[in-house]
Every structure is written in structure tokens, then in C-alpha cells.
């Protein structure tokens, strides 16, 4: 079992920045890729970014490419999502997940509880 706990969400003005954190604990496959997904009200959960534990290979959704950066600290078992130049369309609940390094949420085995990000003036 792997437990994931997100933090760092909040209210930010358009153009602002936030950094989300996802701390992993428990026993599980240390080679899990770590992904971020988000879900806005009335919309399906969508892929945001993923990073592998080995090699730190990252991949982003087109909608966040150039604005968001995913990174990880293996020693702390923590994954980060640095979000810059935020726009209202980024408003959603952001979820951290552990699983295969894909963009499909069905390929992820473990999920955090989510953290709300609201971009509004």
C-alpha cells in the first residue's frame, strides 16, 4: 500500500504561482511513476504531468507545457508541481497519483485526496 498526501493548494490571482507537494509513504513499488491530474467541476479528470522515479523523465499536457514543472525528491519521497502563470482555466482539484508512466488515470494504482487550486481575481 502507498499513501499519498497532497498540499499547497489555495487561492491565487491570475498570473500568480503555486507549488503543490505530494508526499508518499507506505510499502509499494519504488519504481512507480508519479503523476498529477486535475478535475474541474462538471468535467472529467484530466492528465497534467508525470515523472518517472528512475531518470526523472517528465511529460506534460499541452495545456500546461511551459507553465508547470514537475519534479521529485527521491530522498523525501515527495513530488512537486510548480505552477506559474496561472489562469482561471487551471482552477480544479489537483490529485497526485502513483502508477505507470502514462497519461491515463486508469493506469494509476494509488491516489491522494486532492487539493483545491482556485485562480481568480
Secondary structure, DSSP 8 states (H G I E B T S, - for coil): -EEEEEE--EEE-TT--EEEEEEEEESS-TT-EEEEEEE-TTS--EEEEEE-SSS--EEE-TTTTTTEEEEEETTTTEEEEEE-S--GGG-EEEEEEEESSSS-GGGEEEE---EEEEE--
